[in-house]
Amino acid sequence: MNLKQNWVAFQTLITKEVTRFLRVWTQTILPSAITMALYFIIFGHLMGSRIGTLNGIPYIQYIAPGLIMMSVITNAYSNVTSSFFLAKFQRSIEELLVSPTPNYLILGGFVMGAVLRGLIVGIVVTLISALFTDLTVHHFLIMALVVFLAALLFSLAGFINGIFAKKFDDIAIIPTFILTPLTYLGGVFYSVSMLPPIWRTLSYFNPILYMVNAFRYGVLGVSDVNIGLALAIITGMIIVLLVLALYLLDKGVGIRT
């Protein structure tokens, strides 16, 4: 395939993915909007008024970047996991595999579709947060870079989950037992400086902590971690997962076996 044909294939895959989640927006976008609105009401407005400030910032404003990042991560992950597994389940993935489309474009199409869903949901949640608190962006480039890299990272992780999934239960195990606990323990609702030393040390092994804090730095200008280190960790994990996803796709793991 020449460059133009590769571009057409890539565009087609992304269009298919975006059309898929927009067609069922009441299942893919609306639930996150309602859930985050409830978080803002309960944790931000009702409880936040009693907590006061955290690191000198009103509590509802402090948790807003974490809630936005949480919605981006979960939606990017779940989109590519369910989409790729359904392609396997319905055997439509075989049409892609026998086509001349390179594997890296197949991976790119699924992943970019998931990234776009994560970003769209992130924008929706940001608009909802504006109903409850004022957010002034301090470092737009860092904010935009971190949210894109986080969506990309968890899209790749979701793709690998979709490769290994053999039944519908398999696409729910990782989000339920690993992703959700890591997200809630990633500093969305608190600062790690509030934790006892042992739990603070353990928190630094949670990659979501770096994404939440780097994004919070972009929005509010405060962070519990070094921004350079956070970006290095996120980028390093993306490279590792990208190489692993391509290797599994080339070997046909979960597809041809």
Disulfide bonds with the S-S distance in Angstrom:
none
